[in-house]
Amino acid sequence: MSDEGSLPVGQGTMLVEIVRQFRGQRGAIASVAASLGIDGFEALIPLLSRETGVPISELAESVEVARQCSDPIAGIVPNQHLVSKTVLRRFALNRNGHYLKEYSIANGPRATLTPVRKATVVENFVRLDSASLETTWSRVETPIPNVMNAIASGTLFSQPNLVDVVKNALALHFARSHELLASTTAQYRTPLPLERFLEATGLPRDWILRAYDERYGHSVTDLNYARSRLSVDLERDFQSQMATGLHFRLRIPDLYKAARSFMDRSGIQVLMPAPDAGHFIIGDNPLITPERGGPGIGILDGIPIGNAVTVTMPLSPTVAVALARDSEFIELPDDEVQKLNRLQVMKARHSVYFEPNEDCDEFIQGSLSYRRADRWPQGL
């Protein structure tokens, strides 16, 4: 397609505003490119760069991201842990392998121990190009044992690089979570009014007619007809891309980056049970983002991570971390430990895990009454 001409409504067009809004978010721009058609979007790059101020290089990189992630032969890791194995092992018994006690939200306590290699695993959680994403996550997870050693020696706060590791781990468990998948999928459940979208984007007449010609193999001169037919097929393409997981795959790195950026100015509290208190447990959706003075504990409750009063997660039976104004070690009494454990039960998607020598079944069963029955969208 040609890049001649200009976007007719100038800076007021929807497409220009979308691209400008997503500046710096390669995955989001790549998602827009995938929706309009990667080749067609690529043809608009010079126009969009001129109208939005987004560098051509950034738009071109987004197109390459869209191509890479939509490549059906890109590497796939079928079994993906939503909670880092290096964290789960801290809760596990090591006996010719690492094993956990598991309480299923639907079925109650499991009679046998669960291997860490199977705990919190979701088959094809990210369905496309998951190998490259798992490589990225591995770089985040590998230093976590160094954090635990620094906490044990009381030296964490003298090592800013390890404080960053803690924040990276929190952002990872936000981006790679049951909750984020459910909320992202729910956003796109209703059909999109793509015909109105195409009208509002102000795409050049030349672009639309060329897109029609390239897609269907013949030319038309009726702009309204071309736009109408394209919109039907683009909507079908978009819903297909949602079903294949393309848009979710494209958005995850942006959402990780946004969550991590939110944490930049915060300190880290290290929370440890008092000697006479119990131990922490961990759910398969372990990042807690509570609402100030309210019942919400995550994005499915309408609380973006940036609006949460804190962000907290257990890293072992004796260590949890939380964002705070000041960095400090805090000893928690038993009731505060149980409060955090109850939040793990409330937010878990399928299961809660704990040390094999702990007896938590009665506590978890009692905590189930705090769960909102309608929290998880039906069918997700």
DRENKE-420431 format. One record per residue (C-alpha): residue in three letters; x, y, z. Coordinates in steps of 0.25 Angstrom, whole numbers, padded with zeros to 4 digits. Example, Ala and Ser with C-alpha at 12.3 -4.5 7.8 and 13.67 -1.06 7.14 Angstrom:
REM DRENKE-420431
resn:px:py:pz
ALA:0049:-0018:0031
SER:0055:-0004:0029
***
This chain:
REM DRENKE-420431
resn:px:py:pz
MET:0000:0000:0000
SER:0004:0014:-0002
ASP:0008:0024:0009
GLU:0004:0036:0000
GLY:-0006:0046:0006
SER:-0009:0049:0020
LEU:-0019:0045:0031
PRO:-0031:0053:0027
VAL:-0035:0058:0041
GLY:-0021:0060:0045
GLN:-0018:0059:0060
GLY:-0032:0057:0063
THR:-0033:0043:0057
MET:-0036:0031:0066
LEU:-0024:0023:0060
VAL:-0014:0035:0063
GLU:-0020:0036:0077
ILE:-0018:0021:0080
VAL:-0004:0021:0075
ARG:0000:0033:0082
GLN:-0007:0028:0095
PHE:0001:0015:0094
ARG:0015:0022:0091
GLY:0026:0013:0098
GLN:0017:0001:0098
ARG:0021:-0008:0087
GLY:0012:-0019:0090
ALA:-0001:-0010:0090
ILE:0004:-0004:0077
ALA:0006:-0017:0071
SER:-0008:-0022:0076
VAL:-0013:-0010:0068
ALA:-0005:-0014:0056
ALA:-0010:-0029:0057
SER:-0024:-0023:0057
LEU:-0023:-0015:0045
GLY:-0014:-0025:0038
ILE:0001:-0025:0040
ASP:0005:-0021:0025
GLY:-0006:-0011:0024
PHE:-0002:-0004:0037
GLU:0013:-0004:0033
ALA:0009:0004:0020
LEU:0003:0014:0030
ILE:0016:0016:0038
PRO:0021:0028:0031
LEU:0008:0035:0032
LEU:0006:0031:0047
SER:0020:0035:0051
ARG:0017:0049:0045
GLU:0004:0051:0051
THR:0007:0045:0065
GLY:0022:0048:0067
VAL:0025:0033:0070
PRO:0038:0030:0064
ILE:0037:0021:0051
SER:0047:0012:0058
GLU:0037:0009:0069
LEU:0026:0007:0060
ALA:0034:-0003:0052
GLU:0039:-0010:0064
SER:0024:-0012:0068
VAL:0021:-0018:0054
GLU:0033:-0028:0056
VAL:0027:-0031:0070
ALA:0014:-0034:0064
ARG:0020:-0043:0053
GLN:0028:-0051:0063
CYS:0017:-0053:0073
SER:0007:-0057:0062
ASP:0017:-0067:0056
PRO:0011:-0081:0058
ILE:0024:-0088:0058
ALA:0030:-0079:0069
GLY:0035:-0087:0081
ILE:0025:-0092:0090
VAL:0026:-0096:0105
PRO:0013:-0104:0107
ASN:0014:-0105:0123
GLN:0016:-0091:0129
HIS:0017:-0088:0144
LEU:0009:-0076:0148
VAL:0016:-0076:0162
SER:0031:-0077:0160
LYS:0037:-0090:0164
THR:0048:-0084:0172
VAL:0037:-0078:0181
LEU:0029:-0091:0181
ARG:0041:-0099:0186
ARG:0042:-0091:0198
PHE:0029:-0096:0202
ALA:0032:-0111:0198
LEU:0038:-0123:0205
ASN:0050:-0128:0198
ARG:0050:-0143:0197
ASN:0055:-0148:0184
GLY:0048:-0136:0178
HIS:0040:-0124:0183
TYR:0026:-0127:0188
LEU:0015:-0118:0194
LYS:0002:-0120:0201
GLU:-0009:-0115:0192
TYR:-0024:-0110:0195
SER:-0033:-0110:0183
ILE:-0043:-0099:0184
ALA:-0053:-0108:0177
ASN:-0050:-0121:0183
GLY:-0043:-0119:0196
PRO:-0030:-0125:0201
ARG:-0022:-0134:0192
ALA:-0019:-0148:0198
THR:-0005:-0148:0192
LEU:0006:-0138:0191
THR:0007:-0129:0179
PRO:0021:-0128:0172
VAL:0026:-0114:0170
ARG:0027:-0117:0155
LYS:0012:-0119:0154
ALA:0008:-0108:0164
THR:0001:-0095:0158
VAL:0004:-0100:0144
VAL:-0005:-0096:0133
GLU:-0004:-0102:0119
ASN:-0002:-0092:0108
PHE:-0005:-0080:0118
VAL:0002:-0072:0107
ARG:-0001:-0079:0094
LEU:0008:-0072:0084
ASP:0023:-0070:0085
SER:0023:-0074:0099
ALA:0038:-0079:0099
SER:0043:-0065:0097
LEU:0034:-0060:0108
GLU:0039:-0071:0118
THR:0053:-0067:0115
THR:0050:-0053:0119
TRP:0043:-0058:0132
SER:0055:-0067:0135
ARG:0064:-0055:0136
VAL:0054:-0049:0146
GLU:0053:-0062:0154
THR:0068:-0067:0155
PRO:0073:-0056:0165
ILE:0061:-0059:0175
PRO:0070:-0068:0183
ASN:0080:-0057:0185
VAL:0068:-0048:0191
MET:0065:-0059:0201
ASN:0079:-0060:0205
ALA:0080:-0045:0207
ILE:0067:-0045:0215
ALA:0073:-0056:0224
SER:0086:-0048:0226
GLY:0078:-0035:0228
THR:0086:-0029:0217
LEU:0075:-0027:0206
PHE:0073:-0012:0207
SER:0088:-0010:0206
GLN:0087:-0016:0192
PRO:0079:-0008:0183
ASN:0080:-0018:0171
LEU:0073:-0029:0180
VAL:0062:-0019:0184
ASP:0060:-0017:0169
VAL:0059:-0033:0168
VAL:0048:-0033:0178
LYS:0040:-0022:0170
ASN:0043:-0030:0157
ALA:0037:-0042:0164
LEU:0024:-0035:0168
ALA:0022:-0029:0154
LEU:0024:-0043:0148
HIS:0014:-0049:0157
PHE:0004:-0038:0153
ALA:0007:-0040:0138
ARG:0007:-0055:0138
SER:-0006:-0058:0146
HIS:-0020:-0064:0145
GLU:-0026:-0051:0148
LEU:-0019:-0043:0137
LEU:-0023:-0053:0127
ALA:-0038:-0053:0132
SER:-0039:-0038:0132
THR:-0032:-0036:0118
THR:-0041:-0047:0112
ALA:-0053:-0041:0118
GLN:-0051:-0027:0112
TYR:-0052:-0033:0098
ARG:-0064:-0042:0100
THR:-0074:-0033:0093
PRO:-0073:-0031:0078
LEU:-0065:-0019:0074
PRO:-0072:-0008:0066
LEU:-0061:-0008:0056
GLU:-0069:-0002:0044
ARG:-0070:0011:0053
PHE:-0056:0009:0057
LEU:-0051:0009:0043
GLU:-0060:0022:0040
ALA:-0054:0029:0053
THR:-0039:0025:0050
GLY:-0039:0034:0038
LEU:-0031:0024:0030
PRO:-0028:0030:0016
ARG:-0037:0026:0005
ASP:-0025:0021:-0003
TRP:-0022:0012:0008
ILE:-0036:0006:0010
LEU:-0037:0003:-0005
ARG:-0023:-0003:-0006
ALA:-0026:-0011:0006
TYR:-0039:-0016:0000
ASP:-0031:-0019:-0013
GLU:-0020:-0027:-0006
ARG:-0030:-0035:0002
TYR:-0040:-0039:-0008
GLY:-0032:-0038:-0021
HIS:-0041:-0028:-0028
SER:-0043:-0013:-0028
VAL:-0055:-0005:-0024
THR:-0058:0010:-0024
ASP:-0069:0010:-0014
LEU:-0062:0015:-0001
ASN:-0074:0011:0008
TYR:-0075:-0003:0003
ALA:-0060:-0005:0004
ARG:-0060:0000:0018
SER:-0073:-0008:0022
ARG:-0067:-0021:0016
LEU:-0053:-0019:0022
SER:-0059:-0016:0036
VAL:-0067:-0030:0036
ASP:-0054:-0038:0033
LEU:-0045:-0029:0042
GLU:-0055:-0032:0054
ARG:-0054:-0047:0050
ASP:-0039:-0046:0050
PHE:-0038:-0039:0063
GLN:-0047:-0049:0070
SER:-0039:-0060:0064
GLN:-0026:-0054:0070
MET:-0033:-0053:0083
ALA:-0036:-0067:0082
THR:-0022:-0071:0079
GLY:-0017:-0063:0090
LEU:-0009:-0053:0081
HIS:-0014:-0040:0087
PHE:-0011:-0046:0101
ARG:0003:-0050:0097
LEU:0006:-0036:0091
ARG:0000:-0029:0104
ILE:0008:-0036:0115
PRO:0021:-0029:0113
ASP:0015:-0016:0114
LEU:0007:-0019:0126
TYR:0019:-0024:0133
LYS:0026:-0012:0129
ALA:0015:-0003:0134
ALA:0014:-0010:0147
ARG:0029:-0010:0149
SER:0029:0005:0147
PHE:0018:0008:0157
MET:0028:0001:0168
ASP:0040:0010:0165
ARG:0038:0020:0176
SER:0033:0010:0186
GLY:0041:0004:0197
ILE:0040:-0011:0201
GLN:0035:-0017:0214
VAL:0040:-0030:0218
LEU:0029:-0037:0226
MET:0032:-0049:0236
PRO:0023:-0056:0245
ALA:0027:-0055:0260
PRO:0032:-0067:0267
ASP:0019:-0071:0273
ALA:0011:-0068:0260
GLY:0008:-0077:0248
HIS:0014:-0078:0234
PHE:0010:-0072:0221
ILE:0003:-0080:0210
ILE:0002:-0077:0195
GLY:-0009:-0078:0185
ASP:-0008:-0080:0170
ASN:-0011:-0065:0168
PRO:-0003:-0060:0179
LEU:-0001:-0045:0177
ILE:-0010:-0037:0186
THR:-0013:-0022:0182
PRO:-0023:-0018:0193
GLU:-0033:-0006:0192
ARG:-0031:0005:0202
GLY:-0042:0003:0213
GLY:-0050:-0006:0203
PRO:-0052:-0021:0200
GLY:-0045:-0021:0187
ILE:-0032:-0029:0185
GLY:-0029:-0029:0170
ILE:-0032:-0024:0156
LEU:-0044:-0033:0155
ASP:-0050:-0024:0167
GLY:-0048:-0012:0158
ILE:-0034:-0008:0165
PRO:-0023:-0005:0156
ILE:-0010:-0008:0162
GLY:-0006:0007:0162
ASN:-0019:0009:0171
ALA:-0016:-0002:0181
VAL:-0011:0003:0195
THR:0000:-0007:0194
VAL:0005:-0019:0186
THR:0009:-0032:0195
MET:0012:-0046:0192
PRO:0018:-0058:0201
LEU:0032:-0063:0196
SER:0033:-0074:0206
PRO:0026:-0079:0219
THR:0034:-0069:0227
VAL:0035:-0057:0217
ALA:0026:-0048:0210
VAL:0029:-0035:0203
ALA:0020:-0023:0201
LEU:0022:-0009:0195
ALA:0022:0002:0205
ARG:0027:0017:0207
ASP:0039:0012:0215
SER:0048:0000:0214
GLU:0048:-0008:0227
PHE:0047:-0022:0233
ILE:0034:-0024:0241
GLU:0030:-0036:0250
LEU:0015:-0039:0249
PRO:0007:-0045:0260
ASP:-0002:-0058:0257
ASP:-0014:-0050:0254
GLU:-0007:-0042:0243
VAL:-0001:-0055:0237
GLN:-0015:-0061:0237
LYS:-0020:-0049:0230
LEU:-0010:-0050:0219
ASN:-0013:-0064:0218
ARG:-0028:-0062:0217
LEU:-0025:-0053:0205
GLN:-0018:-0064:0198
VAL:-0030:-0073:0199
MET:-0039:-0062:0195
LYS:-0031:-0058:0182
ALA:-0027:-0073:0178
ARG:-0032:-0078:0165
HIS:-0032:-0093:0167
SER:-0022:-0096:0178
VAL:-0015:-0092:0191
TYR:-0001:-0098:0195
PHE:0006:-0100:0208
GLU:0018:-0107:0214
PRO:0015:-0122:0216
ASN:0017:-0122:0231
GLU:0007:-0111:0233
ASP:-0008:-0114:0236
CYS:-0016:-0103:0229
ASP:-0028:-0110:0223
GLU:-0037:-0105:0234
PHE:-0033:-0091:0233
ILE:-0034:-0091:0218
GLN:-0048:-0098:0218
GLY:-0052:-0087:0228
SER:-0047:-0076:0219
LEU:-0054:-0081:0207
SER:-0067:-0073:0212
TYR:-0059:-0060:0209
ARG:-0058:-0063:0195
ARG:-0067:-0055:0185
ALA:-0075:-0066:0177
ASP:-0076:-0056:0165
ARG:-0061:-0052:0165
TRP:-0057:-0060:0153
PRO:-0064:-0057:0140
GLN:-0072:-0069:0135
GLY:-0065:-0078:0125
LEU:-0051:-0073:0128
***
